[in-house]
Amino acid sequence: MSNPQPTVSKKSLGLAGIAVFGACAACCALPLLAAAGIGGGAIAALAGALRPSAELVLGAVFGVATLAAVALRLHARRAAACDVACDVGGDCDCAPSIFTTASPHRGEPLVCTADLRDKPSVQGQLDGYRAAFEHLLRSEKFDGGVRWVFSNRPGLAARLRKLAKNEHQCCSFFEFDLRAAGETIIWQTTASIEAAAVLDEFGRLPERLSQHSEGKDQAAIKQAISRAGLSFAADTLGSK
């Protein structure tokens, strides 16, 4: 697991201090500028509107605003760095959200676009699942989806993210959400009611892979999920 940098650092506290000092200095300078006739009526109006100790209030406001801006910027930089680390196979346990896809379009066809002729790549995806399922704690079903709960082992988040991205590229009717939750990683897959049978079969993947040895699982899993209603674009291309 990565060790995130603290949100409140010496640099951010220094910037907040400068903001507080600047706000206080501006408040103190307004009466002097008004007395000297600098700035005309606008400065005089502002100076007249200030209440005693207003510089303290404004200083606090500017200080808090500066800290908030620094925190937001740091959060964005951490999120970007985490995404890069995940994409190159590094540690992506640095953020609770590991991988999330948008909701599929209405009427998304139940078609897998994977190139089944590329058997090494297909087998690599299945072998990736088989290795990941060694850390599977439990499978759960809920209304409209299935949930896999994994033990959060080092490097597993990056591997699960890669599997989910590959799966979504060929089965865009699925919606994926992977999140780190303490010592676990939760993988949720949801789909529309039209894809309920296919989703149910996808949720049986840990069981299917345990039933078939490596190298003999492609045909068996394809047959099972085809019976559930999934079509394969490769079959359509092969028939032409």
Secondary structure, DSSP 8 states (H G I E B T S, - for coil): ------SS-HHHHHHHHHHHHHHHHHHHHHHHHHHTTTTHHHHHHHHHH--TTHHHHHHHHHHHHHHHHHHHHHHHHHHHHHHHHHHTTS--TTSSEEEE-----TT---EE---TT-HHHHHHHHHHHHHHGGGEEEEEEETTEEEEEEE--TTHHHHHHHHHHHHHHH-TTSEEEEEEETTEEEEEEE--GGGHHHHHHHHTHHHHHHHS-TTSSHHHHHHHHHHTT-EEHHHHHHT-
